[in-house]
């Protein structure tokens, strides 16, 4: 707060953003400095003029101006404001405004719960006043409320129910009218109960009809020759055969002569042996 001269006091009050306001008060009688001319000048960090504007105070001695668009590079910008009355400067004040790097806004949605058959979707980072579209695997979902509108701060809340009863993981997508989008996964649980105990064994069914006889298989290879069996007992004598035919007389005579010759030879040999024995003795 800077007091200049005897007739007024000027207060420059940044509100934390690029909208800046000030109040002019007459210190002599503590009345508002209404309809005063205020010149606002902003320089960059090296002294170059970055922004200037001339505004008037209202009935309460308040003025405001916005210089967000002209200020681009990051850094600290000195601000000076001058109040004039009838062409003469009656007050001034100075301050500064820091331009910081912009932080990109990320769109997000949160599912509470993330497992079940219904969930509440909480979104942030979307375009204020836009209408949201909620989809389940590219299929639009019915929401509560029916029309989901983004708040001035970029948030929304909606309730939805699962579009599938089959257990598994599905993707829910939220999109605003400016194509800003975010997604999250939702799990549908299995609802099948535990396997029950095995039932009693049923009665035996009737015997089925006999199947057709299969084709005869190929003949297998011959087996090895078995061992020779024991000799069998001698069989009974066979009946006497019929009498042979009578030999001829000629043949009989030959055999008689042969036999007689053999007898004579044996006798001669015996006689010779006997004589030699006697001589020897």
C-alpha positions as CSV (number, residue, x, y, z in Angstrom):
1,X,0.0,0.0,0.0
2,X,1.6,3.3,-1.2
3,X,0.4,6.8,-0.3
4,X,1.3,9.5,-2.7
5,X,0.4,13.1,-2.1
6,X,-2.2,14.2,0.4
7,X,-5.4,13.4,-1.4
8,X,-5.5,9.6,-1.9
9,X,-4.2,6.1,-1.3
10,X,-4.1,3.3,-3.9
11,X,-4.0,-0.4,-3.1
12,X,-3.2,-3.0,-5.9
13,X,-4.6,-6.4,-4.9
14,X,-3.6,-9.4,-7.1
15,X,-6.0,-12.2,-6.7
16,X,-3.5,-15.0,-7.5
17,X,-4.3,-15.1,-11.2
18,X,-4.1,-12.9,-14.2
19,X,-7.2,-11.0,-13.1
20,X,-5.9,-8.0,-11.1
21,X,-7.9,-5.5,-9.1
22,X,-7.3,-2.4,-7.0
23,X,-9.1,0.0,-4.8
24,X,-8.7,3.8,-4.6
25,X,-9.7,5.5,-1.4
26,X,-9.6,9.2,-0.5
27,X,-7.6,9.3,2.8
28,X,-8.9,12.7,3.6
29,X,-12.5,11.7,4.2
30,X,-12.2,7.9,3.8
31,X,-14.5,7.9,0.8
32,X,-14.3,5.8,-2.3
33,X,-12.3,7.2,-5.2
34,X,-15.1,6.7,-7.7
35,X,-14.7,7.3,-11.4
36,X,-11.0,7.7,-11.2
37,X,-8.7,7.0,-14.2
38,X,-6.3,4.2,-13.5
39,X,-3.4,3.2,-15.8
40,X,-2.0,-0.3,-15.5
41,X,1.4,-1.0,-17.0
42,X,3.2,-4.4,-17.0
43,X,6.8,-4.9,-18.0
44,X,8.8,-8.1,-18.5
45,X,11.9,-9.2,-16.6
46,X,14.2,-7.0,-18.8
47,X,12.0,-3.9,-18.7
48,X,10.1,-4.3,-22.0
49,X,6.5,-3.3,-22.0
50,X,4.4,-6.4,-21.9
51,X,0.9,-5.0,-21.3
52,X,-0.9,-1.7,-20.6
53,X,-4.5,-0.7,-20.1
54,X,-6.5,2.2,-18.8
55,X,-9.6,1.6,-16.7
56,X,-11.9,3.5,-14.4
57,X,-12.8,2.8,-10.9
58,X,-16.5,2.1,-10.1
59,X,-18.6,3.8,-7.4
60,X,-16.8,1.8,-4.8
61,X,-13.4,2.9,-6.1
62,X,-12.6,-0.6,-7.4
63,X,-11.1,-1.4,-10.8
64,X,-10.0,-4.6,-12.5
65,X,-8.2,-5.7,-15.6
66,X,-7.0,-8.9,-17.2
67,X,-3.7,-9.4,-19.0
68,X,-3.4,-13.2,-19.2
69,X,-3.3,-13.5,-23.0
70,X,-0.4,-11.1,-23.7
71,X,1.9,-12.7,-21.1
72,X,3.6,-15.7,-22.6
73,X,7.1,-16.5,-21.3
74,X,7.5,-17.7,-17.8
75,X,9.0,-15.3,-15.2
76,X,8.1,-12.4,-12.9
77,X,6.4,-9.3,-14.4
78,X,6.5,-6.0,-12.5
79,X,3.1,-4.3,-12.4
80,X,2.6,-0.5,-11.8
81,X,-0.7,1.3,-11.5
82,X,-1.3,5.0,-11.6
83,X,-4.5,6.8,-10.5
84,X,-5.2,10.2,-12.0
85,X,-7.7,13.0,-11.1
86,X,-8.3,15.9,-13.5
87,X,-5.1,15.0,-15.4
88,X,-2.9,14.9,-12.3
89,X,-1.5,11.7,-10.8
90,X,-2.8,11.3,-7.3
91,X,-1.6,7.8,-6.3
92,X,0.4,4.9,-7.5
93,X,1.3,1.3,-6.4
94,X,3.4,-1.5,-7.7
95,X,3.4,-5.3,-7.5
96,X,4.4,-8.3,-9.5
97,X,2.9,-11.3,-11.2
98,X,4.7,-14.6,-11.8
99,X,3.9,-16.6,-15.0
100,X,4.5,-20.3,-14.3
101,X,4.7,-23.1,-16.9
102,X,1.3,-24.4,-17.7
103,X,0.5,-27.8,-16.3
104,X,-1.4,-30.1,-18.7
105,X,-4.8,-31.2,-17.5
106,X,-5.1,-35.0,-17.5
107,X,-8.6,-36.5,-17.8
108,X,-9.3,-39.3,-15.3
109,X,-12.2,-41.4,-14.2
110,X,-12.4,-43.5,-11.0
111,X,-14.8,-46.4,-10.5
112,X,-16.2,-47.0,-7.0
113,X,-16.3,-50.0,-6.6
114,X,-14.2,-51.4,-9.5
115,X,-15.7,-54.9,-9.2
116,X,-19.4,-55.8,-9.1
117,X,-22.5,-55.1,-11.2
118,X,-22.9,-51.4,-10.6
119,X,-20.4,-48.5,-9.9
120,X,-20.1,-44.8,-9.4
121,X,-17.9,-43.0,-12.0
122,X,-16.1,-39.9,-10.8
123,X,-14.4,-37.9,-13.5
124,X,-12.1,-34.9,-13.5
125,X,-10.2,-32.7,-16.1
126,X,-13.1,-32.4,-18.5
127,X,-14.5,-29.4,-20.3
128,X,-16.9,-27.4,-18.0
129,X,-20.6,-27.5,-19.0
130,X,-20.0,-30.3,-21.5
131,X,-22.3,-33.3,-21.6
132,X,-20.6,-36.6,-21.0
133,X,-21.0,-39.9,-22.9
134,X,-20.3,-43.1,-21.0
135,X,-19.7,-46.3,-23.0
136,X,-19.1,-50.0,-22.2
137,X,-17.2,-51.7,-24.9
138,X,-18.3,-49.0,-27.4
139,X,-22.0,-49.4,-26.3
140,X,-23.6,-46.3,-24.7
141,X,-24.6,-46.8,-21.0
142,X,-27.7,-45.6,-19.2
143,X,-26.6,-43.3,-16.4
144,X,-27.9,-41.7,-13.3
145,X,-28.5,-38.9,-13.8
146,X,-29.7,-39.4,-17.3
147,X,-27.7,-36.4,-18.5
148,X,-24.3,-36.1,-17.0
149,X,-23.0,-32.5,-17.1
150,X,-19.4,-31.4,-16.3
151,X,-19.1,-29.0,-13.4
152,X,-17.3,-25.6,-13.7
153,X,-14.3,-27.3,-12.1
154,X,-14.2,-30.0,-14.8
155,X,-15.6,-32.8,-12.7
156,X,-18.7,-35.1,-13.0
157,X,-20.3,-38.0,-11.1
158,X,-22.5,-40.7,-12.6
159,X,-23.9,-44.1,-11.6
160,X,-24.0,-47.0,-14.1
161,X,-24.7,-50.7,-14.1
162,X,-22.8,-53.5,-15.9
163,X,-23.9,-54.3,-19.4
164,X,-22.7,-57.9,-19.2
165,X,-23.4,-60.7,-16.8
166,X,-20.5,-62.8,-18.0
167,X,-17.5,-62.6,-15.6
168,X,-14.5,-60.8,-16.9
169,X,-12.8,-57.4,-17.2
170,X,-14.4,-54.7,-19.2
171,X,-13.5,-51.1,-20.2
172,X,-15.6,-48.1,-19.4
173,X,-14.9,-44.9,-21.3
174,X,-16.0,-41.3,-20.6
175,X,-15.9,-38.7,-23.3
176,X,-16.9,-35.1,-23.3
177,X,-18.2,-33.0,-26.3
178,X,-14.7,-31.7,-27.0
179,X,-13.4,-35.3,-27.4
180,X,-11.5,-35.3,-24.1
181,X,-11.7,-38.9,-22.9
182,X,-10.6,-41.2,-20.0
183,X,-11.1,-44.9,-19.3
184,X,-11.0,-47.4,-16.5
185,X,-11.5,-51.1,-16.2
186,X,-14.4,-52.8,-14.4
187,X,-14.5,-56.4,-13.3
188,X,-17.7,-58.5,-13.4
189,X,-17.3,-61.3,-10.9
190,X,-18.3,-64.9,-11.5
191,X,-21.7,-65.7,-9.9
192,X,-21.5,-69.5,-10.2
193,X,-21.6,-71.3,-6.9
194,X,-19.3,-74.0,-5.6
195,X,-19.7,-77.5,-7.1
196,X,-22.2,-79.5,-5.1
197,X,-21.5,-83.1,-3.8
198,X,-21.6,-86.0,-6.2
199,X,-25.0,-87.7,-6.5
200,X,-25.7,-91.3,-5.8
201,X,-24.8,-93.9,-8.5
202,X,-27.7,-94.6,-10.8
203,X,-29.1,-98.1,-11.6
204,X,-27.3,-100.2,-14.2
205,X,-28.8,-99.8,-17.6
206,X,-30.0,-102.7,-19.8
207,X,-27.4,-104.6,-21.7
208,X,-27.1,-103.3,-25.2
209,X,-27.4,-105.5,-28.3
210,X,-24.4,-107.5,-29.4
211,X,-22.2,-105.8,-32.0
212,X,-21.6,-107.3,-35.4
213,X,-18.8,-110.0,-35.7
214,X,-15.6,-108.4,-36.8
215,X,-13.7,-109.6,-39.8
216,X,-11.3,-112.6,-39.5
217,X,-7.8,-111.5,-38.8
218,X,-4.8,-112.6,-40.9
219,X,-3.3,-116.0,-40.2
220,X,-0.4,-115.7,-37.8
221,X,3.1,-117.2,-38.5
222,X,3.6,-121.0,-37.9
223,X,4.8,-121.9,-34.4
224,X,8.1,-123.6,-33.6
225,X,8.2,-127.5,-34.0
226,X,7.4,-129.2,-30.7
227,X,9.8,-131.7,-28.9
228,X,9.7,-135.5,-30.1
229,X,7.3,-137.5,-28.0
230,X,8.3,-140.7,-26.1
231,X,8.4,-144.1,-28.0
232,X,5.1,-145.8,-27.8
233,X,4.6,-149.4,-26.5
234,X,5.0,-152.3,-29.0
235,X,1.7,-153.2,-30.5
236,X,0.3,-156.8,-30.5
237,X,1.5,-159.2,-33.2
238,X,-0.4,-159.1,-36.3
239,X,-2.1,-162.1,-37.8
240,X,-0.1,-164.6,-39.8
241,X,0.2,-163.7,-43.3
242,X,-0.8,-166.0,-46.2
243,X,1.7,-168.7,-47.3
244,X,4.2,-167.7,-49.9
245,X,4.3,-169.3,-53.4
246,X,6.3,-172.6,-53.7
247,X,10.0,-172.2,-54.7
248,X,11.1,-173.9,-57.8
249,X,13.1,-177.1,-57.6
250,X,16.0,-175.5,-59.3
251,X,16.4,-172.9,-56.7
252,X,16.1,-175.4,-53.9
253,X,18.9,-177.5,-55.4
254,X,21.2,-174.6,-55.5
255,X,20.7,-173.8,-51.9
256,X,21.3,-177.5,-50.9
257,X,24.6,-177.5,-52.9
258,X,25.8,-174.3,-51.2
259,X,25.0,-175.6,-47.7
260,X,26.8,-178.9,-48.4
261,X,29.9,-177.0,-49.7
262,X,30.0,-174.9,-46.5
263,X,29.8,-178.0,-44.3
264,X,32.6,-179.7,-46.3
265,X,34.8,-176.5,-46.0
266,X,34.3,-176.3,-42.2
267,X,35.1,-180.0,-41.8
268,X,38.4,-179.6,-43.8
269,X,39.4,-176.6,-41.7
270,X,38.8,-178.5,-38.5
271,X,40.8,-181.5,-39.8
272,X,43.8,-179.3,-40.6
273,X,43.7,-177.7,-37.2
274,X,43.6,-181.1,-35.4
275,X,46.6,-182.4,-37.4
276,X,48.7,-179.3,-36.6
277,X,47.9,-179.7,-32.9
278,X,49.2,-183.3,-32.9
279,X,52.3,-182.5,-34.7
280,X,53.0,-179.7,-32.4
281,X,52.5,-182.0,-29.4
